[in-house]
Each structure stands twice: as C-alpha cells, then as structure tokens.
Amino acid sequence: MVTLNTIELVNKANGFLGSVKTFEKENVEKLRELKEKMEGAGFDAPFKAVLARTQNELEGMDEGEWEDLKKQMSYFRYLAQMKKYTFARVGIAFYANKLAEGFSKKGYDDILFHLPLDGNHITPLIKTGNTGIIAYRTLMDRFELLGENVPEFSVKVEKDDVTYTIKVKEKENIEKTVERIFGKETYIEDIRTVMKRKSIISSKKVRLALINGIVKYTWEGLNEELTGEERGELKKYNEFLREKGFIGDARMDLAEGFADMKKKLEKKGFLKKTNEGYKLKEEVRKEIEKRKRVREREVLKRANALLLGPLFKHYLIKNKEERKKKNLYPTLAIKPSSKHLRIFNFFDEVDTEIDVYTILIEKLRLEEKNLGIAGKELGAGLLKLRSKKSTAWISNYLKIDKKKVESAAAYLSSLEKGGKGDEFLRTISR
C-alpha cells in the first residue's frame, strides 16, 4: 500500500493535539503550521471534495487492494470525516492557544487553562452539565445572530464531472482558492453574491474557544463556592457521591441504572425504594433543586459578564489605532458597526446603570472627529455623563485620576453646548 501524505498529516496532527496538556507559547506556531498545511492539502474543501480527493490518493495502491477498497465506501467516508474533524480541531486549538497567549501576557493565568487548548471543546463542556451547555449555547447564539450582514461569494465549480459549491470571502481570491482546493483543471460554472452574518468576533472558532473557556471557568468557580456552602445531610450525601466517583448534587433517584450505588445510598438512608422507583430524601432533594436554580442563573450571568466586560472596556478606552495595533482577541472587529454593538444590549444582565450600547455608539462616533482627547479620557467622560456611575467608581474602573474624569465630562458637556473645552485641554496637558 502507498504512503498517504494527507493521512500522515492527520495522524501527526492528532498525535500533537493529544500531547497538549497545558499552554506553551511555541504551540501557537506549531498549530499555525499544521493549520496551513491542512488548508494547503484541501482539508477546508466541501466534504464530498475531500472524499473524492481521498479516493484519488488511494489509486496508487496495488490493483487488488484498490478494487477491494472501492467496494467499501464507508472506509473512504471515515478517512474524509477524520480529515474534516481533525482540521476543525486544529483550528479550535490554534485560536485557543492564541487566546491563551493573550491572557498570559495580561496575567490571567486562572482562565487560560480552561480554554480548549487541545481543540477538544466537547468533553470539558459535557462535564459542566445542562447549566454549562445551556449557557454556552445561549452566548454562542447571541454572537451569531447579532452581527452585520456582509457579502461573500458562492462559487460553483466542476471537477471530474462532479459539481461542488464553496464560499469565498473576497472576490479577488476566488481563482486562487479554487485552484488550491481543486487543482488547476477546474471549471468555474457560476459565481453568486450571497449575504452572510458577520459577528463582532468574525471567526466562529475564536468565539467557540473563548466562550467555551469562559463557561468552564465560571462553572468551576461557582461549583467551588457551592461545595464550600454544603451543610448537614446534603454535605454527607455529596461527599459519599464524590467518594464513589460521582459529581455532587447528582439526582441519583432519577438516574437510570447504577443499581449497586442506589442500594448503597438506600442503606445510608439517602434513598428510599417505592413502587414507582427510588425516592431521594426530601431535605436533600430540596437543597439540590435550590442549588440547581442558582447554577442556572449564575453560570450564564457570570459568563456573560466575563465575555462582555472586557469587550466594553476595550472599545471604551482605546482609540481605533490602538485597537488596530493591539487587538483584544483574534478577528475582533476594529471598527464595529451599530449592528455589531447590539450584543452589548445584554450587558444589562450584568449592570443596569450603564447603557453600553448607546455609550459605545457615541464613543466610536466622537473618536472619528479627532477631538484632541485620548481614548481613556473620552471613555471616562462619556461614562460620567451617560451613566449613573460615580466619579470614584469610574476612576477605579478605568484606573484614571478623578480630576481627569470630571474634566473630561466637563469638556464633552462644553462641546455639546457649542464650547471649545479649553479648561479640559489645559487640565490634561499638565
């Protein structure tokens, strides 16, 4: 049998991903190289194109082996699926490590290790249970739905009498992309402009890695708090569950199977067998249901705060050039549109004293006017004028002197009234 370069690439990628246990700076470049090699080998092509290319790679094997394998389409599909799955996982791992690199520079080591650094975002999420999964899905849906409609190109091509359709973001890259994925002898049948919703963080893999890490971090933090609050029968019940390898607050009366465990819990007085099945001790059941409601409320609320809070501050205190030079996250919009900023309408779940959407709309409009005021002062002034926050709170939040907060607010107020803001300019120039 021939040596298959793309299958070797899949094996190499999976071997490397399996070795990633923690954040190491050099992994960013290693993952970038893997991602680019996979793109060069057409792993980002439509599934049936990957399938066809996989079949072509196998044509060099002995005739007998080839004829036998042709009868086993499931084998080809398996190889093609492995390519698509591994390519997606490498992409997630690359952006997770890019995010970790940024967090590391800021000293946020507590959250970076919750990112899916090995590209596996599913297993850690499952461990957070329904509350974590629902929070993750809610935040992902918000970012996907609240975006700007932008044009991209739907390209229909013919290769070896088979028709494929791919999406290309920029018109000038169509021919280059088609050649890279399908080869030179490919006929472009049709090009159509279609609209696609572009999130404020345009890459889905970045959103996925970021939100996954934040939800996991939030869930584990809340879980530690709730564990520390356990008392009485609930504490005894949960300690016994953990001792046997189960998670705390599990409703074992509702779980299917686990007959031996249920007998042990019955013996300890936590479960009682009835004609309808097992019944959990009422005191324990009430406490578990109460804590379930806390998780449902707090995981989403805290994850939302960790997600939107840094984004808000980034746009509030940095001007466009600063954002372009040092962006907060990969693929985050430098100059977000009003439709992008609608995501901040959910900030009222975090703080009802700040209308973030309105403040950012005004801030981005004013920064285009070159008012001679730095990004942080402009943001501080707007917070003072447009929110219910005190000068002391704004000073602490933005790490800016109280006098500069007051002067910035006075300057912006003067501009609204047709003044020149001379007093403010004198203050910030000292």
N, C-alpha and C positions, 0 to 999 in steps of 0.2 A: 504494500500500500504506500502511496506517496505521502510525503510530509506536507501537512497543510498549514501554511503560514498563518492564516486567519484563526484557525483553531488553536494554534500555538499561542497566538496573541490573546485569545480568550482565556486559555489556561494560565498564561503569565499574569493577566490582569486579576483573575480570581485568586491566584496564589498570593499576589501582592496585597490585595484587599483583605485577605484572611490574616495577613501579618500585621495589619494596622490595629494597634491596641490603644494608642494614645496619640496626642498631637506632636508631630515632629516637623519642623519647618521645611526640611528637604522633601517631605512627602508632597508638598504643593507642586513642585516642578516635576516630580516623578509621575504624578497623576495627570498633570497637563500633557506630558509627553504621551502617556497611554491614550488619553482622550483624543489627541491629534492624530495618532497612528490609527485609531479605530475609525475616525472620520475619514482619513485617507483611504482606508480599506472599505469604505461604503457602509459602515455599520449604522449610519443615520438614514439610510435609504428606507423606503417603504418595505414592509415585511416580505411581500412576495418578490421584491427585487433582491432582498438579502437571501431568500430561499433559492431563487434562480442562480445567484452567484455561488452559493454553497454547492449546488449540484454541479456547476461548471468546474469548481475546484476539484471535485472528485473524479472527473473524467480521466485523469491520468493514471488511475489505478489499473490493475490487471482486469482484462475484459470479463473474466468470470466473476470477480468480486463486484465489478460495476453493474453487471446485469442483475446480480442478486440484490444489490442495494437499491436499484431503480424500482424494485418491487416493494420497497419498504419506505414509502413516502414519510411515514412517521419519524424515521430516523433523520431525514433532511429537515423536517419541521423542527425537530428537537434541537438540531445544531443551529438553525436560524434563530429560534427563540432564545437560545443561550447567548447568541451574539447580541441580540436586542436587549436582553435583560442585563448582560454584563456591561454593555455600553451605557445604559441608563444608570447603573450602579456606580460606574466610574465617574460619570458626570456629577452625581449627587456627592460622592466622596470628594471630588475636586473642589466643589463650591463649599462644602462643609469645612474642609481644611483651609480654604481661603478665608472663610468667616472666622475660623479659629485663630488664624494668623492675626487678623484684625483685633479680635478680643484679647489676644495675648499681649499685643502692643499697648493696649489700654489697661492691662492689669486685671481683666475679667476672667481669671482662670477658673472661677467657680462655675461658669456657664459653658465654657468652651468644650469641656469634656462630656457634655450632654449632647453635643452635636453628633450626627451620624457620620463619624469620621471614616468609617469603613464602607460607607454607601448603603448600609442596611438600615433603613428608616422604619421598617415594618415591625421587627421584633421588639425594639425598645418601646414603640408606641402601644403595642398589644399589652405590654406589662403595665401600662397606665390605666387599663380597663376602659369601660364605657365613657367615664368622665373625660379622660385624656383624649380619647379618639374623637369624641364629640367636639371638644374644644379645638382640636387640630383641624377638623373638617370645617368648623364654623369660620375660623380665621382664614383658612385657605380659600373658602368660597367667597368671603368678603373681598379679598385681594383680587380674585379672578373676575368678579362681577363689576367691581368699581374701578374702571380703567378708561383709557382713551381709545376710541376706535381709530386704528391706523391701517393704511393699505398694505397688503402683501400680494404676492403673485402665485397663482395656482398654475402650475406648468404640467401639461400633459405630454408625455414623451412615448415613443415607440422604440423598443429594443428587442430584436429577435422575435418579431411578430407579436410581442406582448406589450400592452399599454400600461403605463404607470402614471401616477399623479404625485407630484411633490410640491411643497410650499417653499418659496424663496422670498426673503425679506426685501432685497434690493434688486431692482430690475437689471442693473449693470452686472450683477453676479449670476444671472440665470445660466448663461452658456458655460461658465466656469464650474458652476455647481453641478449641472447636468453631466458634464464630462467627467468630473471627479467621481460621481456616484455610478454612472452607467458606462463610461468609456467614450471614446471618440465617435464610434459609429452608432450614434443615437440620433433619431429624428425627433425634433420638437414639433408636435402636432398643433398645440394650442397654448396660448398664454392669456390668462384672465386675471383681472384685478379683483381681489376679494378683501373684505374688511375683517380685521382681527382685533379683539380687545386686548390692549397692552396695559398691563398693571404698572403701578408706580415702581415696583421691582419687576423688571421685564422678564427675567429668567424664572421659569417655574421651578427649576432645580434649586435655585437660590432660595426662593420662597419656601420650598419644601424643607430644605435643610435647616433654615433659620427657625421656622415655626415649629418643626419637629423638636429641635433642641430646646426652644423656649418652653414648650408644653411639658417636655420631660423634666426640665429643671424645676418648673413651677409645681408639677405634680409631686415630685420627690420632696421638695421643700415643705409643701403642705402636709404630706404624709408624715414627715418627721414631727411636725407640730402636733398633729392629731395623735400620733403614737405617744408623745410626751404627756398628753392630756388624759390618757386612759386611766380609769379607776375601777375599783370593785370587780364585779363579775365580768364586765367587758374586758378588762385587763387580763384576767385569768384565761378567758376564752381565747383572746388573740395571742397570748403567749403560748398557749398549747398549740394553736394553729401553726404559728411560726416554727415552733419546735419540730413539728411534723412536716415542714416544708411548704406550708400553705401561706397565702398572704393574709394579713389581718383584715378584719371586718367582712370576711367571706361568709355569705349566707349558705352554710352547708346544708341547711334544711331544704333549700331549693336546688342544690346541685345534683346532677344526675350521676349515678354511680357512687364510688367511694364508700362502699358498704362497710369495710373494716373501720374506716375513720369515723363513720357515723355511729358505729357500735361503741367506739371508744368515747365519743362525745356524749353518747347516751349514758354510758357508765359514769361519766363525770358529772352528769346532771344538766348538761347544756342542751341536749336534745331529748325529746320525748316521742316515742313511737305511737302513732294513732292509726285508725283505719284508713285515713287519707294519706298517710306517709309520716314523715318526721316533722315535729314542730319545735322551733327554736325557743329557748327560754325567753319569756316576754321582756324582761328587763334588758337582756342583751339585744333582742330584736329592735326595740325602740331606740336604743343608743346607736345601733348600726344604721338605721334609717335616717336618724338625725344627722349623723356624720356624712351619709351619702348626699344629703341635700347641701351640706356645707361644701363638699367636693364639687358638686355640680355648679354651684355658684362661684366659688373662689378660684378654681382652676382657670376657667375662661376669663374671669375678671383680671386676675394677676397676669396671665399670659398676654392679654390684650394690652395691659399697662406696659409690660416689658417690650412689647412689639412696637407700640405707637409712641411711647415716651421718648426713646432715643431719636426716632424719626422726626418728631416735632421739634426737639431741641436742635437737631442738625440743620433743619431748614430755617429755624428762628434766628440762630446766631451766626450762621456762616453765609457769606455772600456767594454769588454764582461762581466766581473764580476760585474761591476756597473750596467749594464743593467739587468743582471740576478737578482741582489739583489733588484733593484728598477726600474721596467719596466715603460715605459711611459703610455701604455694602456694595458688593459687585452688582452691576446692572441697575442700581438705584437711579431714578431719573434726576438729572442735574437741574433741569427746569421743569418741574411737574406742572401739568395743566390743572385747571379748576376741576376737571373730571377726576384726575388722579387724586386730588386732595379731598375728595368726598370720603375717602377711607377714614379721615380724621373726624367725621361725624360720630364715629363710635368712641371717640375719646371721652364723651360724656359718661360712659360707663366707668371711667377712671376718675374724672374730676369735672364736676358740673359748673365750676367757677370760671372755666376758660372755654371760650368758643374758638377752638383751634382752627377750624376750617376758615372762618372769617378773618382771623388774625393772620394766617399764612397767606391768604389771597392778597391782603393788603400789603404784607411784608414783601412778597415777591414783586408786587407792582411798584412799590416805592424803591426797591433796590435797583430797579432799572433806570431810575431818574438821577443817579449819581448825586445824592444829596450831601455828600461830604461827611457822612456818618458811617462808622464801622458797623458791621453786621450785628455784633453783640449789643451795641448801644441802641441800634434801630429796633432789635427784638425786645430789649428791655423797656424801651419807651412805649412800644405797642402793647406789651403786656400790662404796663401800668395804666394806660388809657382805655384798653379794650377788655380788661378782665376785672374780676373782683379781688385779685391778689394784692396784698400789701407790698409796700416798698421793701420791707425786710425780707419777705418771702421771695420776691423776685431777685433781690441781691444775693440771697443764699442759693437759690436755684440756678442762677446763671453765673455765680461767682464774679460779681461785679459790684463796685462800690455803690453805696446807697445814693450818694450825691449824683453819680452819673445816671442812675435810674431816674431820679427826679428831673435832672437837666434834660435828659433825652425826651422824657414825656412833655416837658415844657417846650422844647424845640418843635416837636411834632404838632403840639397844640398851636404853637405860633404859626406854623406853616398852614394849618387848617384855616386860620383866621387871616391869612394873607401876609403874615410877618416874615422875617428873614431868619429868625432863630439865632440872632447874634450872641445872646447870652450863653446858649448851649455850646456854640463853637468856641467861645472863649474858655468854657469850662473844660472841654475835652482836650484842648490844646495845652493845658497846663502840665 
